[in-house]
Amino acid sequence: MSSFVPVLLLMIAGILAGGVISLVKQGATKFSIGLVGALCLLALAGGVLWMIPGDAT
């Protein structure tokens, strides 16, 4: 189960990145673009950081 979590987070980041592109093309407000962009970056960072090996306790 734990090896599926980073894949899931990276998939969510990809979907959110597509959402940012779509919002920009639609001329959405900068707040909504920034909010979705920030969520995308958080999901991306979480997925990458989850893959970093650490202590197996």
C-alpha positions in Angstrom: 0.0 0.0 0.0 2.8 2.5 0.9 4.3 2.1 -2.6 1.0 3.2 -4.2 0.8 6.5 -2.3 3.5 8.4 -4.2 2.1 7.2 -7.5 -1.3 8.4 -6.5 0.0 11.8 -5.4 1.9 12.2 -8.7 -1.2 11.4 -10.6 -3.2 13.9 -8.7 -0.4 16.5 -9.3 -0.7 15.8 -13.1 -4.5 16.2 -13.0 -4.1 19.5 -11.1 -1.5 20.7 -13.6 -3.9 20.1 -16.4 -6.5 22.0 -14.4 -4.1 25.0 -14.1 -3.6 25.0 -17.8 -7.4 24.8 -18.4 -8.0 27.6 -16.0 -5.5 29.9 -17.7 -7.0 29.2 -21.1 -10.5 30.0 -19.7 -9.3 33.3 -18.2 -10.1 32.4 -14.6 -9.2 34.6 -11.7 -5.6 34.6 -10.5 -6.7 33.4 -7.1 -8.2 30.2 -8.5 -5.2 29.6 -10.7 -2.9 30.2 -7.8 -4.9 27.9 -5.5 -5.0 25.0 -7.9 -1.3 25.6 -8.7 -0.4 25.5 -5.0 -2.3 22.3 -4.5 -0.5 20.8 -7.5 2.9 21.7 -6.1 1.9 20.3 -2.7 0.9 17.0 -4.3 4.0 16.9 -6.4 6.3 17.6 -3.4 4.5 15.0 -1.3 4.8 12.4 -4.0 8.5 13.0 -4.5 9.3 13.3 -0.7 7.4 10.0 -0.1 9.8 8.2 -2.4 12.9 9.3 -0.5 14.2 6.4 1.5 14.4 6.9 5.2 14.5 4.9 8.4 12.4 1.8 8.4 11.0 2.0 11.9 
